[in-house]
Amino acid sequence: MKTLSFSLIIIIGLLTTGCQPSFDNHTIIEYLDSTQSMEESNALLEQSSRRLVWDIAEMARENLELKPLEDKAKAFLEIGKTLDTYIEQLKDSLLGPTNHLFLKDKVSVSQQISMSQLQLAKDKAIVEALFFSNLFNGTSQLPQATILDSTIQHVQHSYLDLLESCWERGGLPNTVFTQARQKDSMVHYLTQDLHFYGAQEAQNWDTFCFKNQPMAAALLTLTTIQNSIKIFEYTIVRFLKQQTTYGALVYDKFELVAQSTSPNPRLGEHYEAQISLVTYASKASMQVVIDNDTIPAIDGSVYYNIPTSKVGWHRYSVHFILTNPLTNEKETWNRNFAFEVIP
């Protein structure tokens, strides 16, 4: 394989040093326990990713501008299905559909594995026959290491192509993908879970992972490949979900205000006021127009000062203009206010 590496391969390498390593029962059970734990992790990752896609789809029903995000999220999950299914078939070929079931059980492997299953998990010949031979169980085949390498590369390139398509034609609207200058840094950030590294370092990955390795180690390697894919899918889909609020204003500042219809009561009269909690978006640009005079806002408020020349009620109209700093979209409100001048 030329571009994709997997974190637990390092662990496998540490446990299998030497040209002819031996694997005791304890080591084999550790491999199988790790595989079982990763199977559970993969199931949770897949469930979480699908939940995020469902959330995006629900939001897209209310806001059609989010439909491109929904389509991209669904496409990312579809890409990995072929590889995931193929790896499950490889596991079944190694372990058999029946024996494979105990790895998905929540009971520890050490508490349920039989001696015959343990011996099967130590088998190296079946691993080399499946991954390097042109004949497996009496049937002609291409060596599965070659097919696995090709499939992983195809899936990886498909992921990258789909990710880069998010910037096409000006980018997905109202998302960070409209920022062309951020493309390279965002691609690097989002693909770091794929663990890219050079071709020279990866040339013998199949020999390293499957030559002279027991079935238990091969199962762990295959499950780790699935884990890398599912982590990447979750990372991408979570990022797409975050884009659903990219252009939205966040009302993150709060203030108490008091409004009184009689701000200047006479001695002995009651003072009445309506006290409210107001909120505003600190990043938004706000302008207030009063009697054709534009007043800039400071911390979400404007200060209106006007001299009075006669007793009685005075009314004025206020026009609010709120500008989204990301989209430059404007929202406006109008409201009438009044105050009384007393002698």
C-alpha positions in Angstrom: 0.0 0.0 0.0 1.4 3.4 -1.0 -0.3 6.0 1.3 -2.3 4.7 4.2 -0.9 3.5 7.5 -2.6 2.4 10.7 -1.7 3.2 14.3 -2.0 -0.3 15.8 0.4 -1.8 13.2 3.2 -0.3 15.4 1.8 -2.3 18.4 1.7 -5.5 16.3 5.3 -4.9 15.2 6.4 -4.5 18.8 4.8 -7.7 19.8 6.1 -9.7 16.9 9.8 -8.8 16.8 12.2 -11.4 15.4 12.2 -13.5 12.2 10.3 -16.4 13.6 8.2 -15.0 16.5 6.3 -17.4 18.7 2.8 -16.5 20.1 1.7 -17.9 23.4 -2.0 -18.1 24.4 -1.8 -14.9 26.5 -0.6 -12.9 23.5 -3.2 -14.4 21.1 -6.0 -13.5 23.6 -4.6 -10.0 23.9 -4.9 -9.7 20.1 -8.4 -11.0 20.1 -9.5 -8.8 23.1 -8.1 -5.7 21.3 -10.0 -6.7 18.1 -13.2 -7.1 20.1 -12.8 -3.7 21.8 -12.1 -2.1 18.4 -15.2 -3.8 16.9 -17.2 -2.1 19.6 -15.5 1.2 19.0 -16.2 0.9 15.2 -19.9 0.3 15.9 -20.1 3.4 18.1 -18.3 5.5 15.5 -20.6 4.4 12.8 -23.7 5.0 14.9 -22.4 8.5 15.8 -21.7 9.4 12.2 -25.1 8.3 11.0 -26.7 10.3 13.8 -24.8 13.4 12.6 -26.0 12.8 9.0 -29.6 12.4 10.3 -29.2 15.8 12.2 -28.0 17.5 9.0 -30.9 16.0 7.0 -33.4 17.2 9.6 -32.0 20.7 9.4 -32.0 20.6 5.6 -35.7 20.0 5.7 -36.1 23.4 7.3 -33.4 25.2 5.3 -32.9 24.0 1.7 -29.5 25.8 1.6 -28.2 22.9 3.8 -29.1 20.2 1.2 -25.6 20.2 -0.4 -24.1 19.6 3.1 -26.5 16.7 3.6 -25.6 15.2 0.2 -21.9 15.4 0.9 -22.2 13.8 4.3 -24.2 10.9 2.9 -21.6 10.5 0.1 -18.7 10.2 2.6 -20.4 7.4 4.4 -21.2 5.6 1.2 -17.6 5.6 0.0 -16.4 3.4 2.9 -19.1 0.8 2.7 -17.4 -1.2 -0.1 -14.1 -1.4 1.9 -15.9 -2.2 5.2 -17.9 -5.1 3.6 -14.8 -6.4 1.8 -12.9 -6.5 5.1 -15.8 -8.3 6.8 -15.6 -10.9 4.1 -11.8 -11.3 4.7 -12.5 -11.9 8.4 -15.1 -14.5 7.6 -12.7 -16.2 5.3 -10.1 -16.4 8.0 -12.2 -17.1 11.0 -15.5 -18.4 9.6 -18.9 -16.7 10.1 -19.6 -18.8 13.2 -16.3 -18.2 15.0 -16.4 -14.6 14.0 -19.5 -14.0 16.2 -17.6 -14.3 19.5 -15.6 -11.3 18.7 -18.7 -9.2 18.6 -19.9 -10.5 22.0 -19.5 -8.1 25.0 -18.1 -11.0 27.0 -14.3 -11.1 27.2 -12.6 -13.4 24.7 -10.7 -15.2 27.5 -14.0 -16.1 29.1 -15.6 -17.7 26.0 -12.9 -18.9 23.6 -12.5 -22.6 23.1 -9.2 -24.4 22.7 -10.0 -25.1 19.1 -10.7 -21.5 18.4 -7.5 -20.5 20.2 -5.5 -22.9 17.9 -7.3 -21.4 14.9 -6.3 -17.9 16.0 -2.7 -19.0 16.1 -2.8 -20.3 12.5 -0.3 -18.6 10.2 -0.7 -20.7 7.2 -4.3 -19.7 6.5 -3.3 -16.0 6.7 -0.5 -16.4 4.1 -2.7 -18.6 1.9 -5.4 -15.9 1.9 -3.2 -12.9 1.4 -0.3 -14.1 -0.8 -1.4 -17.3 -2.6 -3.3 -17.6 -5.9 -5.2 -20.5 -4.4 -7.3 -20.4 -1.3 -9.4 -23.3 -0.1 -9.1 -24.9 -3.5 -10.3 -21.9 -5.4 -8.2 -19.7 -7.7 -7.9 -16.1 -6.6 -5.8 -13.0 -6.8 -3.7 -12.6 -3.6 -6.0 -10.7 -1.2 -3.1 -8.4 -0.1 -3.0 -7.0 -3.6 -6.8 -6.5 -3.7 -6.9 -5.0 -0.2 -4.1 -2.5 -1.1 -5.9 -1.5 -4.3 -9.3 -1.1 -2.5 -7.8 1.0 0.3 -6.1 3.3 -2.2 -9.2 3.7 -4.3 -11.3 4.5 -1.2 -8.7 7.0 0.1 -8.6 8.8 -3.3 -12.3 8.9 -3.4 -12.4 10.5 0.0 -9.9 13.2 -1.1 -11.8 13.8 -4.4 -15.1 14.2 -2.6 -13.5 16.5 0.1 -11.9 18.7 -2.6 -15.2 18.9 -4.5 -16.6 20.9 -1.5 -14.6 23.9 -2.8 -15.8 23.6 -6.4 -17.9 26.3 -8.1 -17.2 28.8 -5.3 -17.7 26.2 -2.5 -20.7 25.0 -0.6 -22.8 28.1 0.2 -22.6 29.6 3.7 -19.8 27.3 4.8 -16.1 27.6 5.3 -15.7 25.9 1.9 -16.3 29.3 0.3 -12.9 30.4 1.7 -10.6 29.2 -1.1 -7.5 30.4 0.7 -8.2 28.0 3.5 -8.5 24.9 1.3 -4.9 23.5 1.7 -4.9 24.0 5.5 -8.4 22.5 5.9 -7.6 19.5 3.7 -4.5 18.9 5.8 -6.4 19.2 9.0 -9.3 17.0 8.0 -7.1 14.2 6.5 -4.5 13.9 9.3 -6.4 10.9 10.7 -5.6 9.0 7.5 -1.9 9.0 8.5 -0.3 9.8 5.2 3.3 8.9 4.8 5.8 8.2 1.9 5.7 5.4 -0.6 9.2 4.1 0.3 8.1 3.6 4.0 4.9 1.8 2.9 6.2 -0.5 0.2 6.3 -3.7 2.3 3.2 -3.0 4.4 1.5 -6.3 3.4 4.6 -8.4 4.3 4.8 -6.6 7.6 1.2 -7.1 8.5 0.4 -10.6 7.2 3.6 -12.5 6.6 4.4 -15.0 9.4 1.6 -13.5 11.5 -1.1 -15.5 13.3 -4.7 -15.1 12.4 -5.3 -13.1 15.6 -2.8 -10.4 14.5 -4.3 -10.3 11.0 -7.8 -9.8 12.4 -6.5 -6.9 14.5 -4.9 -5.3 11.5 -8.0 -5.6 9.4 -10.2 -4.2 12.2 -7.7 -1.3 12.6 -8.1 -0.5 8.9 -11.9 -0.3 9.5 -11.3 1.9 12.5 -9.1 4.3 10.6 -11.9 4.7 8.0 -14.6 5.2 10.5 -12.6 7.8 12.5 -12.1 9.7 9.2 -15.8 9.5 8.3 -16.8 10.7 11.8 -14.2 13.6 11.6 -15.6 14.7 8.2 -19.3 14.4 9.0 -18.8 16.2 12.3 -17.1 19.0 10.5 -19.9 19.2 8.0 -22.4 19.3 10.8 -20.5 22.3 12.3 -21.0 24.1 9.0 -24.8 24.2 9.4 -24.3 27.2 11.7 -21.4 28.7 9.9 -23.3 31.7 8.6 -25.6 32.1 11.6 -25.2 34.8 14.2 -24.5 33.6 17.7 -26.2 35.7 20.3 -23.6 35.4 23.0 -23.9 38.6 25.0 -26.6 39.4 27.5 -27.7 42.6 29.3 -30.5 43.6 31.7 -32.6 46.6 30.6 -35.4 48.5 32.3 -38.1 50.2 30.3 -40.5 52.6 32.0 -43.5 54.4 30.6 -43.0 57.0 33.4 -39.3 57.6 33.8 -39.8 60.8 35.7 -42.6 60.3 38.2 -43.6 63.1 40.6 -43.0 62.7 44.3 -45.5 60.3 45.8 -46.3 58.6 42.5 -45.4 55.0 41.6 -42.5 54.2 39.3 -43.2 51.3 37.0 -40.8 49.6 34.7 -40.5 46.5 32.6 -37.2 44.7 33.3 -35.9 42.3 30.6 -32.9 40.3 29.7 -31.7 41.1 26.2 -29.1 39.4 24.1 -27.0 40.4 21.1 -24.4 38.9 18.8 -21.0 40.4 19.7 -19.5 39.8 16.2 -22.4 41.4 14.4 -22.3 45.0 13.1 -25.2 47.0 14.4 -26.5 50.4 13.4 -29.4 52.4 14.7 -31.1 55.1 12.7 -33.2 57.6 14.7 -34.8 60.5 12.8 -32.4 59.9 9.8 -29.4 60.1 12.1 -27.3 57.0 12.2 -25.8 56.1 15.6 -23.1 53.5 15.9 -23.5 50.7 18.5 -21.1 50.1 21.4 -21.3 46.6 23.0 -24.7 46.1 21.5 -26.2 49.4 22.7 -26.6 52.9 21.4 -26.7 56.0 23.5 -29.4 58.5 22.4 -29.2 62.0 23.8 -31.6 64.8 22.7 -32.4 68.1 24.4 -36.0 68.8 25.3 -37.8 72.1 24.6 -41.3 71.6 25.8 -43.3 69.7 28.3 -45.3 66.6 27.3 -44.9 63.3 25.5 -42.3 63.0 22.8 -42.2 60.0 20.5 -39.4 58.7 18.2 -38.9 55.8 15.8 -35.9 53.6 15.9 -34.6 51.5 12.9 -32.2 48.7 13.8 -29.9 47.3 11.1 -27.9 44.1 12.0 -25.2 43.0 9.5 -23.9 39.4 9.5 -20.0 39.7 9.3 -19.7 36.5 7.4 -22.5 36.7 4.8 -23.1 40.5 4.8 -26.8 39.7 5.1 -28.8 42.4 6.9 -31.7 42.0 9.3 -33.8 45.0 10.3 -36.3 45.9 13.0 -38.5 49.0 13.7 -39.8 50.1 17.0 -41.4 53.2 18.4 -40.4 54.7 21.8 -41.7 57.6 23.9 -40.7 59.6 26.9 -42.5 62.4 28.9 -41.0 65.7 29.8 -42.6 67.1 33.0 -42.5 70.7 34.3 
